Amino acid sequence: MLLIRKSLVLPTCVLIFLIYFLFYNLPPGADRSRTTAKTSTTTSSTKTSDETLDDEVHIHWTKHKENYPVSSYIPLPTAKSTVIPKIQYDFPDETSSARKEREERRNAVKKAFKHAWKGYKENAWLKDELAPISGGYRKAFSGWAATLIDTLDSLLIMDMEDEFEAALPALDDIDFTTTDDSRVSLFETTIRYLGGLLSAYDLSKGKYPILLKKATELGEILYSAFDTPNRMPMARWEWMRSAQGLPIKASRSTLIAELGSLSMEFTRLTQLTKDPKYFDAVQRITNVLEDSQKTTKLPGLWPVIVDAENLEFTDSRFTMGGMADSTYEYLPKEHLLLGGQTDQYQRMYEAAIEPAKEKLFFRPMTKNGEDLLISGNAYVSVSSKLTLEPSAQHLTCFIGGMVGIAAKIFERPEELPVARKLVDGCIWAYDSMPSGLMPEIFYAVPCRDAKDCKWDEKAWYNEVRRHFGGAITDPNTDPDEQTKLLIESHGLQPGMANIKDTRYMLRPEAIESVFIMYRITGDKKLQDAAWRMFKSIDKLSRAEYGHAAIEDVRSSESSRADKMESFWLAETLKYFYLIFSEPHLISLDEYVFNTEAHPFKRPASS
């Protein structure tokens, strides 16, 4: 993974371990929370442990003179006159029977949403997350009511305006200037909180000024994380230093997603407030990313970990999955949000998609010979040899939607089939499991020839043995027979060589791409796939107070974790609802979604 010199073997091994731990255990959105048990709600004076902690916090962020001020701001681009090509399919009028089926499915999704929202309101109000099995709550993202703010736009989209208006007064009780966390995740706070407030403001057409007021308040606070010598943000922001006017600097171990996934939210804040500093902050990052893009060990792509303090991009691991994903996702989306006024994001996307198609995307061998694609990981060795790791992450399932949107707006029609194959790869992973749910991470068997890939039982067995080599121990038993036992004991489905992480965490990436591809193509098979996915998720995840993450998708009777991340209501159920709604609801030609599924109003084409 990293360049190893003999004199640095021990420290390098330690660093490799840390990178490995980060990659599989701490992607953006990973579980950093703690759970508090359900407490009585009959006495208003009863305080939970989190509320007691809040009383002990005395430090509040306050605005200080900047240590490294900007001399002049980069303005929003306005020079180019352009018309962005249409994204959505021209849907014909539907038959009465098709409408009835679609509305029944949409209503089932809304019922699930109402169940989870009710559980949050009654058991975890103003907390970050509901614990759906115990009825307790979790503090996950600074304690600023993540689920509440993340869900505001979903309430509007699902025509629950009464619930939306009832929730708005609670915003006055959220104090972004303080938290008992020593560090604030700039990435998570931006996509969930800032994105949620801005989207709700857009969808409500500016009717509720408190939304922009709170977004601006939060943006002003987060802007302090950019006050570093090179204006690259401190991604895991030591906010108490900024609160005291002390200098900070960017981390030498920054995840590329933490660096490259802030552009949409800060751009939209500038568009709405007319304050140029927010766009300036993220545009400086974009310029650094473009300057480095062709000088990495896999030109066109950025490594997983970067040295943001010294602007070095020398790591050897590449992926479009966890810890990198939304940096790529935001390239075509920022182009849309800026109204196509600059070619920069198109240039960067086109520079990235070519090596991704060549080095990361692969066709998996499947029992029925489906023509699918999966996006894996790649390593560059000391000798510059590139190795594909045929790992499939649920987090990478967003890529089909990204490629589909880019194929339309950048007029790359040859990549629409690529987008569809990536979407179908994730649908295949769902349909393959007994639970009907895709694992968090699994290893597939790459086709030797992507154009002619017949099922090869022996090749599958060989890949399984490669992953479980130490388990083939009996020399008196046929290796294939031992491999069959391994396959059975590990719940491997044909074409899967190993299931690294058996969980389904209520993630939205697969339904996100299914929804986008449906809006692009109008193919009703995608609606049917979405319905299969929803039924499986709802059946296994439904708990007393909400919906719970699934521990093991290899079983249709899996145990569950007492966790319901805010993206369940903000993203997953929103995309399920939208795929079964009328196509004009949040049209992709009028809105662009941030990585937390918050739709921002696109500027009109000029």
DAFEN-V286178 format. One record per residue. RES is the residue in one letter. SS is DSSP state (~ for helix, > for strand, _ for the rest). PHI is phi in whole degrees, -180 to 180 (none if undefined). OMEGA is omega in whole degrees, -180 to 180 (none if undefined). Layout:
RES_SS_PHI_OMEGA / RES_SS_PHI_OMEGA
This chain:
M___none_-179 / L___-120_176 / L___-65_-175 / I___-109_171 / R___-106_-174 / K_~_-57_-177 / S_~_-74_-177 / L_~_-120_-174 / V_~_-61_-176 / L_~_-65_179 / P_~_-62_179 / T_~_-67_178 / C_~_-61_178 / V_~_-63_180 / L_~_-65_178 / I_~_-60_179 / F_~_-61_-179 / L_~_-64_179 / I_~_-63_179 / Y_~_-61_-180 / F_~_-62_178 / L_~_-63_-174 / F_~_-64_-175 / Y_~_-96_-174 / N_~_-122_-177 / L___-134_171 / P___-72_174 / P___-51_-177 / G___94_-180 / A___-69_-175 / D___-76_175 / R___-117_-169 / S___-99_169 / R_>_-129_-175 / T_>_-104_173 / T_>_-115_-176 / A___-67_179 / K___-64_179 / T___-121_180 / S___-63_179 / T___-108_-176 / T___-81_-180 / T___-115_-174 / S___-67_-178 / S___-82_179 / T___-69_-178 / K___-108_174 / T___-80_-180 / S_~_-63_179 / D_~_-66_-179 / E_~_-69_176 / T_~_-64_177 / L_~_-60_-179 / D_~_-61_180 / D_~_-65_-177 / E_~_-86_-179 / V___-82_-179 / H___-117_-179 / I___-88_174 / H___-124_174 / W___-65_172 / T___-135_-177 / K___-77_177 / H___-117_172 / K___-62_-176 / E___-68_177 / N___-77_-177 / Y___-133_-174 / P___-69_177 / V___-87_-179 / S___-79_176 / S___-151_-175 / Y___-92_172 / I___-77_-177 / P___-81_171 / L___-58_180 / P___-70_-179 / T___-140_-169 / A___-76_-170 / K___-93_175 / S___-102_-175 / T___-151_171 / V___-120_-179 / I___-80_180 / P___-57_-180 / K___-66_-180 / I___-99_-169 / Q___-78_175 / Y___-68_175 / D___-83_-176 / F___-72_175 / P___-78_174 / D___-62_-179 / E___-94_177 / T___-74_-180 / S_~_-64_180 / S_~_-70_178 / A_~_-66_179 / R_~_-65_-179 / K_~_-61_180 / E_~_-64_-179 / R_~_-63_-178 / E_~_-68_176 / E_~_-64_178 / R_~_-68_179 / R_~_-60_-180 / N_~_-66_177 / A_~_-66_177 / V_~_-66_-180 / K_~_-63_177 / K_~_-62_178 / A_~_-64_178 / F_~_-61_-179 / K_~_-61_179 / H_~_-62_-178 / A_~_-71_179 / W_~_-65_177 / K_~_-62_179 / G_~_-62_178 / Y_~_-67_-177 / K_~_-60_-173 / E_~_-86_-173 / N_~_-127_-175 / A___-141_-175 / W___-58_-179 / L___68_172 / K___-102_-177 / D___-71_-175 / E_>_-142_171 / L_>_-83_167 / A___-94_-163 / P___-74_-179 / I___-92_-177 / S___-85_-176 / G___84_176 / G___-86_180 / Y_>_-148_-179 / R_>_-125_169 / K_>_-102_-173 / A___-123_-173 / F___-132_174 / S___73_174 / G___76_-177 / W___-104_177 / A___63_-175 / A_~_-57_-177 / T_~_-65_179 / L_~_-59_-176 / I_~_-70_180 / D_~_-63_-171 / T_~_-99_-174 / L_~_-55_-177 / D_~_-71_176 / S_~_-62_179 / L_~_-61_179 / L_~_-69_-179 / I_~_-63_-178 / M___-89_175 / D___59_177 / M___-117_-174 / E_~_-67_177 / D_~_-63_178 / E_~_-65_179 / F_~_-61_-178 / E_~_-68_177 / A_~_-70_-179 / A_~_-82_-174 / L_~_-57_-179 / P_~_-59_-179 / A_~_-66_180 / L_~_-61_178 / D_~_-66_-179 / D_~_-89_-178 / I___-97_-178 / D___-109_-179 / F___-73_-177 / T___-80_-178 / T___-148_175 / T___-159_177 / D___-87_172 / D___-78_179 / S___-76_178 / R___-128_176 / V_>_-115_176 / S_>_-77_-180 / L_~_-62_-179 / F_~_-61_-176 / E_~_-65_-180 / T_~_-65_-180 / T_~_-68_-173 / I_~_-75_-176 / R_~_-89_-175 / Y_~_-80_-178 / L_~_-63_178 / G_~_-62_-179 / G_~_-64_-180 / L_~_-67_-179 / L_~_-66_-180 / S_~_-66_179 / A_~_-62_177 / Y_~_-65_179 / D_~_-64_-175 / L_~_-68_179 / S___-90_176 / K___56_176 / G___73_-176 / K___-68_-175 / Y___-119_-175 / P_~_-59_-178 / I_~_-60_-178 / L_~_-66_178 / L_~_-72_177 / K_~_-60_-180 / K_~_-70_178 / A_~_-64_180 / T_~_-68_176 / E_~_-59_180 / L_~_-69_179 / G_~_-60_178 / E_~_-62_179 / I_~_-68_-177 / L_~_-65_179 / Y_~_-59_178 / S_~_-64_179 / A_~_-69_179 / F_~_-92_-176 / D___-81_-179 / T___-124_-177 / P___-57_-179 / N___-107_178 / R___64_168 / M___-82_-172 / P___-73_168 / M___-81_-170 / A___-63_175 / R_>_-105_-163 / W_>_-71_174 / E___-83_-168 / W_~_-65_-179 / M_~_-70_174 / R_~_-66_178 / S_~_-64_180 / A_~_-62_180 / Q___-101_179 / G___78_-179 / L___-84_-179 / P___-73_175 / I___-132_176 / K___-145_180 / A___-67_-178 / S___-79_175 / R___-82_176 / S___-130_-179 / T_>_-104_174 / L_>_-69_-176 / I_~_-62_178 / A_~_-67_178 / E_~_-68_-178 / L_~_-87_-170 / G_~_-101_-173 / S___-119_-179 / L___-117_-168 / S_~_-65_-174 / M_~_-66_-175 / E_~_-68_-179 / F_~_-73_174 / T_~_-64_-179 / R_~_-64_179 / L_~_-65_175 / T_~_-65_-180 / Q_~_-60_-176 / L_~_-85_-177 / T_~_-97_-175 / K___67_176 / D___-89_-172 / P___-74_-171 / K_~_-67_-177 / Y_~_-70_176 / F_~_-64_178 / D_~_-55_-177 / A_~_-60_-177 / V_~_-84_179 / Q_~_-68_176 / R_~_-63_177 / I_~_-65_-180 / T_~_-57_-179 / N_~_-64_177 / V_~_-65_-180 / L_~_-63_180 / E_~_-66_-180 / D_~_-63_-176 / S_~_-91_-166 / Q_~_-59_-175 / K_~_-96_-178 / T_~_-113_179 / T___-79_-180 / K___-71_171 / L___-131_-172 / P___-51_-177 / G___104_180 / L___-114_178 / W___-102_179 / P___-71_-177 / V___-63_-177 / I_>_-118_-179 / V_>_-127_174 / D_>_-93_-176 / A___-76_178 / E___-72_-177 / N___-104_179 / L___56_178 / E_>_-114_-175 / F___-123_-169 / T___-105_179 / D___-62_-173 / S___-108_-178 / R_>_-105_-177 / F_>_-132_179 / T_>_-163_167 / M___-108_179 / G___-91_-176 / G___-51_179 / M___81_178 / A___-134_-165 / D_~_-44_-170 / S_~_-73_172 / T_~_-60_178 / Y_~_-74_-179 / E_~_-56_-175 / Y_~_-79_180 / L_~_-66_177 / P_~_-69_-177 / K_~_-72_176 / E_~_-66_174 / H_~_-57_179 / L_~_-66_-176 / L_~_-66_177 / L___-87_177 / G___68_179 / G___68_-176 / Q___-78_177 / T___-143_177 / D___-91_-172 / Q_~_-59_-175 / Y_~_-73_173 / Q_~_-66_178 / R_~_-59_-178 / M_~_-68_178 / Y_~_-63_-177 / E_~_-66_176 / A_~_-71_-178 / A_~_-88_-171 / I_~_-71_-179 / E_~_-65_176 / P_~_-66_177 / A_~_-64_178 / K_~_-63_-175 / E_~_-82_-170 / K_~_-110_-176 / L_~_-108_-177 / F_>_-78_177 / F_>_-142_176 / R___-90_178 / P_>_-85_175 / M___-78_-179 / T___-126_-176 / K___-59_-176 / N___-100_175 / G___72_179 / E___-61_179 / D___-93_-174 / L___-121_172 / L___-135_174 / I_>_-131_176 / S_>_-99_-178 / G___-104_179 / N_>_-115_178 / A_>_-139_176 / Y_>_-123_174 / V_>_-112_-176 / S___-79_177 / V___-58_-180 / S___-87_179 / S___70_175 / K___-81_-179 / L_>_-98_180 / T_>_-122_176 / L_>_-83_170 / E_>_-103_-174 / P___-78_179 / S_>_-93_177 / A_>_-114_177 / Q_>_-109_173 / H_~_-58_-179 / L_~_-60_-179 / T_~_-79_-176 / C_~_-67_175 / F_~_-67_-168 / I_~_-64_180 / G_~_-57_178 / G_~_-66_179 / M_~_-61_-179 / V_~_-64_179 / G_~_-64_179 / I_~_-62_-179 / A_~_-64_179 / A_~_-60_180 / K_~_-77_-171 / I_~_-78_178 / F___-99_176 / E___54_177 / R___-123_-172 / P_~_-61_180 / E_~_-65_-179 / E_~_-97_174 / L_~_-62_175 / P_~_-63_176 / V_~_-62_179 / A_~_-60_-178 / R_~_-65_179 / K_~_-65_176 / L_~_-67_177 / V_~_-64_-179 / D_~_-65_177 / G_~_-62_179 / C_~_-74_176 / I_~_-61_177 / W_~_-58_-179 / A_~_-64_176 / Y_~_-65_-175 / D_~_-66_-176 / S_~_-74_-172 / M___-88_179 / P___-57_-180 / S___-81_-173 / G___80_-177 / L___-124_179 / M___-76_175 / P___-68_176 / E___-61_179 / I_>_-144_172 / F_>_-144_178 / Y_>_-110_178 / A_>_-101_177 / V___-106_-178 / P_>_-68_174 / C___-70_174 / R___-71_178 / D___-129_-175 / A___-65_-179 / K___-89_-179 / D___-142_-172 / C___-126_178 / K___-87_179 / W___-65_-178 / D___-134_-178 / E_~_-58_-179 / K_~_-64_179 / A_~_-64_177 / W_~_-62_179 / Y_~_-58_-179 / N_~_-62_179 / E_~_-68_177 / V_~_-62_180 / R_~_-63_179 / R_~_-64_179 / H_~_-79_-176 / F___-121_-174 / G_~_-54_-178 / G_~_-69_-178 / A_~_-86_178 / I___-88_-170 / T___-119_-175 / D___-93_-178 / P___-70_-178 / N___-92_-180 / T___-116_179 / D___-55_-180 / P_~_-56_180 / D_~_-66_179 / E_~_-67_177 / Q_~_-65_179 / T_~_-65_177 / K_~_-61_177 / L_~_-66_177 / L_~_-62_-180 / I_~_-60_-179 / E_~_-68_-176 / S_~_-68_180 / H___-100_175 / G___63_-178 / L___-80_177 / Q___-96_-178 / P___-51_-179 / G___97_178 / M_>_-105_-177 / A_>_-90_179 / N_>_-168_173 / I_>_-113_-174 / K_>_-71_-179 / D_>_-138_-171 / T___-85_-172 / R___-80_161 / Y_>_-123_-169 / M___-102_-178 / L___67_-174 / R___-70_-175 / P___-101_-165 / E_~_-61_-179 / A_~_-69_-179 / I_~_-68_175 / E_~_-57_-178 / S_~_-71_176 / V_~_-61_178 / F_~_-61_-178 / I_~_-62_-179 / M_~_-66_175 / Y_~_-65_-180 / R_~_-67_180 / I_~_-81_-172 / T_~_-108_-175 / G___73_-177 / D___-76_-176 / K_~_-70_174 / K_~_-61_179 / L_~_-72_174 / Q_~_-63_179 / D_~_-65_177 / A_~_-64_179 / A_~_-62_180 / W_~_-67_176 / R_~_-61_180 / M_~_-62_-178 / F_~_-62_-179 / K_~_-60_179 / S_~_-66_-180 / I_~_-65_-177 / D_~_-63_-178 / K_~_-63_-175 / L_~_-85_-172 / S_~_-96_-174 / R_>_-63_179 / A___-124_-174 / E___-61_-173 / Y___-109_-178 / G___179_178 / H_>_-130_-172 / A___-114_177 / A_>_-63_-177 / I_>_-94_-177 / E___-79_-172 / D___-146_-177 / V___-74_178 / R___-75_-178 / S___-124_177 / S___-81_177 / E___-129_-176 / S___-67_168 / S___-72_-176 / R_>_-128_176 / A_>_-97_-177 / D___-82_-173 / K___-147_176 / M_>_-139_-179 / E___-65_-177 / S___-61_-178 / F_~_-70_175 / W_~_-61_178 / L_~_-85_-177 / A_~_-79_-173 / E_~_-119_-168 / T_~_-58_-179 / L_~_-70_177 / K_~_-64_-180 / Y_~_-67_176 / F_~_-63_180 / Y_~_-64_-176 / L_~_-69_-179 / I_~_-69_178 / F___-106_177 / S___-105_176 / E___-62_-174 / P___-61_-179 / H___-78_179 / L___-73_-175 / I___55_179 / S___-63_178 / L___-69_176 / D___-90_179 / E___-122_-177 / Y_>_-131_173 / V_>_-132_-176 / F_>_-87_169 / N___-78_-173 / T___-73_175 / E___-105_177 / A___65_175 / H___-93_-178 / P_>_-78_174 / F_>_-105_179 / K_>_-69_177 / R___-79_175 / P___-68_179 / A___-67_178 / S___-64_180 / S___-98_none
